[in-house]
Amino acid sequence: MAERVLIIGGGLAGLAAATALAARGFRLTLLEARNRLGGRASSFQDDAAEQLIDNCQHVSMGCCTNLAHFFRTIGVGDFMAAQPALYFMTPDRRVSRFAATDWPAPLHLAASFLRAHFLSPLEKLRIAWGLWRLLRDSAGSPLTPAPSPPQGRGESLPVDADSPFADWLARHGQTPRIVARFWGLVLVSALNETPDRIGLRYARKVFLDGFLRHPRGFVVEIPKVPLGRLYGDELQHWLNRHQVEVRWRTGVKRILVEDERVGGVETRGGDSLVAEWYIVAVPDQRLLDLLPVGVVERHAYFANLKNLEHSPITSVHLWWDRPVLTLPHLVIVDGIGQWIFNRHNGGQSPSPSTPLPLKGEGRSFPRAGGQYLQVVVSAARQFRGLGHEEIGRRVVNELRRLMPAARAAQLQKCRVITENAATFSAVPGVDRWRPAQSSPLHNLFVAGDWTATDWPATMEGAVRSGYLAAEALLARCGRPENLLQADLI
Ligand SMILES: Cc1cc2nc3c(=O)[nH]c(=O)nc-3n(C[C@H](O)[C@H](O)[C@H](O)COP(=O)(O)OP(=O)(O)OC[C@H]3O[C@@H](n4cnc5c(N)ncnc54)[C@H](O)[C@@H]3O)c2cc1C
């Protein structure tokens, strides 16, 4: 008789663990508190607009090999559209296009970088020096004798991955304007944190994995469909075929622990469920709510989670009566938001993405001939204390400054969504608090973007954590197997 595994949480981490273990003969039951799968990377039904709306646009990158593997496994790999180029706009409305050439990494983006209108030649030199140092230091030993940095700064110091990235930037001659227009521009979106709060480890990872190591690493992939559609018929068929039972609207209230083992879980509806193995794939602070206080206090493994800090993301959804943006997206330099996504009338995107009206198409937005944009503001602490109306007003004003077509256009609907604890913050030393997937309780494993994955809080990190939890469980059953997918080579 196959052993039963209970997975708590149907986000990407829980789903990835479920696919890995169901394919290896375990009997899976997945408990999800909501009536939908996908967790933070999902959509919800907007009753007023009668359509499925992403709680925030999510993007992946070429370096996210495990996420791509997961999407292929469940049959939705084709729902992601690679963006052949990235468009950067400054407040004066000038746009620079970033695309790779045939040059080998790390030079594949050099031509675009040299043409970027928003950085001066000296700034580019300083950035190139900084990037070279990140690459060189990651190799462990100098590849060649270090050249002199611009104006003699950036002395060779031992690299402490847990030190503040801000110190590293200052040591390597990166001015506040360079930080705002280059390092910060990339990192705020990638890590959902401001450069002054980020640790060197994950800042370096973003630039190495995303931009320097492989020519495909930086390729941004955007779903052609609302996020919720990624967990639709294809996933359902996969789960049915592998006899995975999904119980929606089944929130777990308590994890019962006896003799350092999980003895069962109690749901909010009062049911008790028992299995041989348990994987908890809920957000970090939720796990603390589910465990008995004594267990948390006894094990630093759990108690350390209280040290994780979190950062908010705000997405502003705007429905216009006419197209105001022709490009598929914009990265905004010196703006309030970092990204504008063209979710309708998808510009040069190979497959324009459209919101999915569920019912009553006549009332769904945008009306015929209109356009749906999403503006994403990461590390959105600047909005604390502001109402949705004021946030929407600021973002719309910025769009009207950047896009002349928006000045004449009528805004049909605006919706502001803020996730206060969108992701954990990749502050210096954060990995001290992130637990491995094997817990001190014999039959309990944890998964989630906040567990020790070597990745920041991303969809890729979540899927990795699910695969790693499955690996840990298999190892404990005496069936060790590597499930993580290789990085780009
Ligand atoms: C606004 C926003 C924008 C983002 N943008 C990006 C992006 O562009 N690219 C990117 O890679 N990442 C992005 N992320 C991060 C990404 O969404 C997460 O890293 C990833 O989805 C986390 O997945 P997870 O499975 O670890 O957790 P979650 O998605 O949080 O899943 C946890 C699941 O557990 C369920 N649950 C909770 N408590 C219980 C309970 N008691 N019983 C049963 N079920 C329970 C929840 O309902 C949820 O479905 C973004 C996140 C946010 C919030």
PDBQT file of the ligand as one rigid body, heavy atoms in Angstrom, charges set to zero:
ROOT
HETATM    1  C1  LIG A 501       2.397  40.885  -5.180  1.00  0.00    +0.000 C 
HETATM    2  C2  LIG A 501       3.437  39.845  -5.467  1.00  0.00    +0.000 A 
HETATM    3  C3  LIG A 501       4.182  39.919  -6.638  1.00  0.00    +0.000 A 
HETATM    4  C4  LIG A 501       5.155  38.946  -6.894  1.00  0.00    +0.000 A 
HETATM    5  N1  LIG A 501       5.837  38.965  -8.080  1.00  0.00    +0.000 NA
HETATM    6  C5  LIG A 501       6.664  37.950  -8.385  1.00  0.00    +0.000 A 
HETATM    7  C6  LIG A 501       7.270  37.854  -9.658  1.00  0.00    +0.000 A 
HETATM    8  O1  LIG A 501       7.063  38.692 -10.537  1.00  0.00    +0.000 OA
HETATM    9  N2  LIG A 501       8.083  36.796  -9.920  1.00  0.00    +0.000 N 
HETATM   10  C7  LIG A 501       8.314  35.829  -8.988  1.00  0.00    +0.000 A 
HETATM   11  O2  LIG A 501       9.044  34.876  -9.294  1.00  0.00    +0.000 OA
HETATM   12  N3  LIG A 501       7.746  35.884  -7.764  1.00  0.00    +0.000 NA
HETATM   13  C8  LIG A 501       6.934  36.908  -7.444  1.00  0.00    +0.000 A 
HETATM   14  N4  LIG A 501       6.328  36.947  -6.223  1.00  0.00    +0.000 N 
HETATM   15  C9  LIG A 501       6.681  35.925  -5.226  1.00  0.00    +0.000 C 
HETATM   16  C10 LIG A 501       5.906  34.630  -5.473  1.00  0.00    +0.000 C 
HETATM   17  O3  LIG A 501       4.523  34.896  -5.600  1.00  0.00    +0.000 OA
HETATM   18  C11 LIG A 501       6.121  33.726  -4.288  1.00  0.00    +0.000 C 
HETATM   19  O4  LIG A 501       7.493  33.584  -4.035  1.00  0.00    +0.000 OA
HETATM   20  C12 LIG A 501       5.539  32.333  -4.491  1.00  0.00    +0.000 C 
HETATM   21  O5  LIG A 501       4.301  32.366  -5.111  1.00  0.00    +0.000 OA
HETATM   22  C13 LIG A 501       5.429  31.667  -3.117  1.00  0.00    +0.000 C 
HETATM   23  O6  LIG A 501       4.838  30.392  -3.248  1.00  0.00    +0.000 OA
HETATM   24  P1  LIG A 501       4.650  29.482  -1.967  1.00  0.00    +0.000 P 
HETATM   25  O7  LIG A 501       4.007  28.241  -2.414  1.00  0.00    +0.000 OA
HETATM   26  O8  LIG A 501       5.942  29.394  -1.223  1.00  0.00    +0.000 OA
HETATM   27  O9  LIG A 501       3.675  30.291  -0.982  1.00  0.00    +0.000 OA
HETATM   28  P2  LIG A 501       2.171  30.789  -1.219  1.00  0.00    +0.000 P 
HETATM   29  O10 LIG A 501       1.990  31.168  -2.632  1.00  0.00    +0.000 OA
HETATM   30  O11 LIG A 501       1.928  31.837  -0.189  1.00  0.00    +0.000 OA
HETATM   31  O12 LIG A 501       1.274  29.501  -0.932  1.00  0.00    +0.000 OA
HETATM   32  C14 LIG A 501       0.859  29.135   0.358  1.00  0.00    +0.000 C 
HETATM   33  C15 LIG A 501      -0.505  28.485   0.235  1.00  0.00    +0.000 C 
HETATM   34  O13 LIG A 501      -0.874  27.982   1.530  1.00  0.00    +0.000 OA
HETATM   35  C16 LIG A 501      -2.253  28.245   1.721  1.00  0.00    +0.000 C 
HETATM   36  N5  LIG A 501      -2.489  28.237   3.170  1.00  0.00    +0.000 N 
HETATM   37  C17 LIG A 501      -2.101  29.152   4.084  1.00  0.00    +0.000 A 
HETATM   38  N6  LIG A 501      -2.481  28.772   5.318  1.00  0.00    +0.000 NA
HETATM   39  C18 LIG A 501      -3.117  27.587   5.184  1.00  0.00    +0.000 A 
HETATM   40  C19 LIG A 501      -3.721  26.692   6.099  1.00  0.00    +0.000 A 
HETATM   41  N7  LIG A 501      -3.766  26.949   7.414  1.00  0.00    +0.000 N 
HETATM   42  N8  LIG A 501      -4.278  25.545   5.615  1.00  0.00    +0.000 NA
HETATM   43  C20 LIG A 501      -4.259  25.266   4.280  1.00  0.00    +0.000 A 
HETATM   44  N9  LIG A 501      -3.693  26.098   3.374  1.00  0.00    +0.000 NA
HETATM   45  C21 LIG A 501      -3.125  27.241   3.820  1.00  0.00    +0.000 A 
HETATM   46  C22 LIG A 501      -2.451  29.609   1.080  1.00  0.00    +0.000 C 
HETATM   47  O14 LIG A 501      -3.813  29.847   0.784  1.00  0.00    +0.000 OA
HETATM   48  C23 LIG A 501      -1.595  29.461  -0.179  1.00  0.00    +0.000 C 
HETATM   49  O15 LIG A 501      -2.321  28.923  -1.265  1.00  0.00    +0.000 OA
HETATM   50  C24 LIG A 501       5.394  37.921  -5.941  1.00  0.00    +0.000 A 
HETATM   51  C25 LIG A 501       4.632  37.867  -4.766  1.00  0.00    +0.000 A 
HETATM   52  C26 LIG A 501       3.667  38.804  -4.533  1.00  0.00    +0.000 A 
HETATM   53  C27 LIG A 501       2.857  38.714  -3.271  1.00  0.00    +0.000 C 
ENDROOT
TORSDOF 0
